[in-house]
Each structure stands twice: as structure tokens, then as C-alpha cells.
Amino acid sequence: MDVVSINVRWCKGCGICVAFCPKKALSIENEKSKLDPEKCIACGLCELFCPDLAITMDASQKDANTGKE
């Protein structure tokens, strides 16, 4: 299961997520964001900055990154 999910219906391909990704795990293909799961470190910046709320992270991964239970 992927940690990061992109809702392609909501994604407008603006590229903001791509700009903020520290590992360059996101790209724009066919006017939509596309994730390379091999590069993704699940930092959550893409979800945080997506203006269309098209990117979500698995809730268990969010907890792992923040140290919260």
C-alpha cells in the first residue's frame, strides 16, 4: 500500500507539491501529479501544501512521522 495517495479527480496539476517535495518524488504527467514511491520519504509536505486537497497520507504513517500514538 502506498503511503501517499493522489486523488487525480481533484488534482489540477499545479505543481506546488512538486516544488515542495525535498526528494523530488513527485512529477507532473498528463497534467496530474504522479508519485515515485521509491523516492518518497513520507514527510507530508505535499499533503500540507496541496491547495486542492488532492494528496493524502496514510494515517498510520502520519503518526509515525510525528511520534504521536
Contacts in CASP RR format, 6 or more apart in sequence:
PFRMAT RR
TARGET T0000
AUTHOR 0000-0000-0000
METHOD contacts of the structure
MODEL  1
MDVVSINVRWCKGCGICVAFCPKKALSIENEKSKLDPEKCIACGLCELFC
PDLAITMDASQKDANTGKE
1 58 0 8 1.000
2 35 0 8 1.000
2 37 0 8 1.000
2 58 0 8 1.000
3 37 0 8 1.000
3 40 0 8 1.000
3 42 0 8 1.000
3 57 0 8 1.000
3 58 0 8 1.000
3 61 0 8 1.000
4 35 0 8 1.000
4 37 0 8 1.000
4 40 0 8 1.000
4 42 0 8 1.000
4 44 0 8 1.000
4 46 0 8 1.000
4 47 0 8 1.000
4 55 0 8 1.000
4 56 0 8 1.000
4 57 0 8 1.000
4 58 0 8 1.000
5 55 0 8 1.000
5 56 0 8 1.000
5 57 0 8 1.000
5 58 0 8 1.000
6 32 0 8 1.000
6 33 0 8 1.000
6 34 0 8 1.000
6 35 0 8 1.000
6 54 0 8 1.000
6 55 0 8 1.000
7 54 0 8 1.000
7 55 0 8 1.000
7 56 0 8 1.000
8 32 0 8 1.000
8 54 0 8 1.000
9 54 0 8 1.000
10 52 0 8 1.000
10 53 0 8 1.000
10 54 0 8 1.000
11 32 0 8 1.000
11 33 0 8 1.000
11 50 0 8 1.000
11 52 0 8 1.000
11 54 0 8 1.000
11 55 0 8 1.000
12 31 0 8 1.000
12 52 0 8 1.000
12 54 0 8 1.000
13 28 0 8 1.000
13 31 0 8 1.000
13 32 0 8 1.000
13 33 0 8 1.000
14 51 0 8 1.000
14 52 0 8 1.000
15 26 0 8 1.000
15 28 0 8 1.000
15 33 0 8 1.000
16 49 0 8 1.000
16 50 0 8 1.000
16 51 0 8 1.000
17 26 0 8 1.000
17 33 0 8 1.000
17 45 0 8 1.000
17 46 0 8 1.000
17 49 0 8 1.000
17 50 0 8 1.000
17 55 0 8 1.000
18 24 0 8 1.000
18 26 0 8 1.000
18 27 0 8 1.000
18 28 0 8 1.000
18 33 0 8 1.000
20 45 0 8 1.000
20 46 0 8 1.000
20 48 0 8 1.000
20 49 0 8 1.000
21 45 0 8 1.000
21 46 0 8 1.000
22 41 0 8 1.000
22 43 0 8 1.000
22 45 0 8 1.000
23 39 0 8 1.000
23 40 0 8 1.000
23 41 0 8 1.000
23 43 0 8 1.000
24 39 0 8 1.000
25 35 0 8 1.000
25 36 0 8 1.000
25 37 0 8 1.000
25 38 0 8 1.000
25 39 0 8 1.000
25 40 0 8 1.000
25 41 0 8 1.000
26 33 0 8 1.000
26 34 0 8 1.000
26 35 0 8 1.000
26 36 0 8 1.000
26 46 0 8 1.000
27 33 0 8 1.000
27 34 0 8 1.000
27 36 0 8 1.000
28 34 0 8 1.000
33 46 0 8 1.000
33 54 0 8 1.000
33 55 0 8 1.000
42 57 0 8 1.000
42 61 0 8 1.000
42 64 0 8 1.000
42 65 0 8 1.000
43 65 0 8 1.000
44 57 0 8 1.000
44 62 0 8 1.000
44 65 0 8 1.000
46 55 0 8 1.000
47 55 0 8 1.000
47 56 0 8 1.000
47 57 0 8 1.000
63 69 0 8 1.000
END
